[in-house]
Amino acid sequence: MTDLFSKFDPIIEMRRGLLASGVEDPFSLVMERVLSPTVAVCNGRETILLGTYNYMGMTFDPDVIAAGKQALDDYGSGTTGSRVLNGTYAGHKAVEQALCDFYAMEHAMVFSTGYQANLGVISTVAGKGDYIVLDIDSHASIWDGCKMGDAEVVPFKHNDIEAMEKRLKRIPEGAGKLVVLEGVYSMMGDIAPLKDMIAVAKANGAMVLVDEAHSMGFIGPNGRGVAEDQGVLDQVDFVIGTFSKSVGTVGGFCVSNHPKFEILRLVCRPYVFTASLPPSVVATAATSIRKLMHAGDKRAHLWENSRTLHAGLKARGFQLGTDAPQSAIIAVIMPDLERGAAMWEALLKEGLYVNLARPPATPANMTLLRCSLCAEHSAEQVQTIIGMFERAGKAVGII
Ligand SMILES: Cc1ncc(COP(=O)(O)O)c(C=O)c1O
């Protein structure tokens, strides 16, 4: 018998080697208690959270929590069914309406995760004989959506407009084309030049899907994302998003103005063949989304946090993923996995949690410490964080 697990030997070895150095496992940390959007107890000590996607700090919002509790009382703990059978409750329609209002769009379809939204929309919309042209640094859910469908998949170099145009021009006349982009790329925290990219996509007859998972709620005058910020949201055919970041719960969605959009509810397998979100989740999401429409002050504070952290780390000699802050994500580039893990652990001992990111999730084989800021981080917390980085960086020999 061939052991089907033998293909995992290299990663098992890499993990064993890393842990043999005595470093704590960065991929199995337990949040023992969560005290607020920015503080949890890990290993028995209070830890500042700088590695969550809780950008707008909605997880402990009193209105959001009250809505979830009420829905539990009124509708029970789960739907036990698909959206197309017994799994559409009033709350699912209400959260879809909240999304239509938030984006000022005609249609919204809620999936059980953002991962499934990308799987479903990409694999269903682009079929046999069609072409998907996508950024090489796209999220795993986008790649998996491509893999699940029958379209030809054509990647291009990250954020390279000319490379994208070249690929589009090579597609045979008359074939369907879908360009897939992200607003914010979550590993490096950089944004896409959507205005120019979408202009090129449209000039070449492509439909455009933009995943705004890491920009919703924060970027753009109304928090609709990078496409809104660059004035091209009306050119986007499909916006994909998630409830697991700024919205503060779990779930995914697609919003669109396409007149035939509603047919996706019958033909999109990751929508049809899975259970719908629990009533408490859609109630928290709807409440959170409606509050995010009026969160201008929070957005301004989060930008302030992002600028302060970026400048503070840069001034202390850390190598960062972007020259200037472009989102709520600040990526700190580590020289290698060993020192990245040592730095991660040193920060945890200081009382700071960040994400250790490594290939294949990261581009160009990089090891990153990814910092995700929250609108609920106080100015004092951000200064404390910079001090922690400085001490840990010196102790590990990175600065
Ligand atoms: C760009 C992007 N799209 C989609 C997703 C999937 O979102 P979810 O957590 O809702 O499955 C993520 C999650 O990290 C993401 O970063």
Ligand as a Chemical Component Dictionary entry (heavy atoms), coordinates in Angstrom:
data_LIG
# 
_chem_comp.id                   LIG 
_chem_comp.type                 NON-POLYMER 
_chem_comp.pdbx_formal_charge   0 
_chem_comp.three_letter_code    LIG 
# 
loop_
_chem_comp_atom.comp_id 
_chem_comp_atom.atom_id 
_chem_comp_atom.alt_atom_id 
_chem_comp_atom.type_symbol 
_chem_comp_atom.charge 
_chem_comp_atom.model_Cartn_x 
_chem_comp_atom.model_Cartn_y 
_chem_comp_atom.model_Cartn_z 
_chem_comp_atom.pdbx_ordinal 
LIG C1 C1 C 0 -9.051  38.007 -0.523 1  
LIG C2 C2 C 0 -9.866  37.009 0.235  2  
LIG N1 N1 N 0 -10.970 36.503 -0.332 3  
LIG C3 C3 C 0 -11.739 35.608 0.308  4  
LIG C4 C4 C 0 -11.420 35.177 1.578  5  
LIG C5 C5 C 0 -12.290 34.126 2.235  6  
LIG O1 O1 O 0 -13.079 34.698 3.217  7  
LIG P1 P1 P 0 -13.803 33.794 4.316  8  
LIG O2 O2 O 0 -12.985 33.868 5.556  9  
LIG O3 O3 O 0 -15.136 34.449 4.494  10 
LIG O4 O4 O 0 -13.933 32.418 3.777  11 
LIG C6 C6 C 0 -10.303 35.675 2.207  12 
LIG C7 C7 C 0 -9.966  35.203 3.560  13 
LIG O5 O5 O 0 -8.938  35.373 4.119  14 
LIG C8 C8 C 0 -9.491  36.614 1.515  15 
LIG O6 O6 O 0 -8.389  37.084 2.072  16 
# 
loop_
_chem_comp_bond.comp_id 
_chem_comp_bond.atom_id_1 
_chem_comp_bond.atom_id_2 
_chem_comp_bond.value_order 
_chem_comp_bond.pdbx_ordinal 
LIG C1 C2 SING 1  
LIG C2 N1 SING 2  
LIG C2 C8 DOUB 3  
LIG N1 C3 DOUB 4  
LIG C3 C4 SING 5  
LIG C4 C5 SING 6  
LIG C4 C6 DOUB 7  
LIG C5 O1 SING 8  
LIG O1 P1 SING 9  
LIG P1 O2 DOUB 10 
LIG P1 O3 SING 11 
LIG P1 O4 SING 12 
LIG C6 C7 SING 13 
LIG C6 C8 SING 14 
LIG C7 O5 DOUB 15 
LIG C8 O6 SING 16 
# 
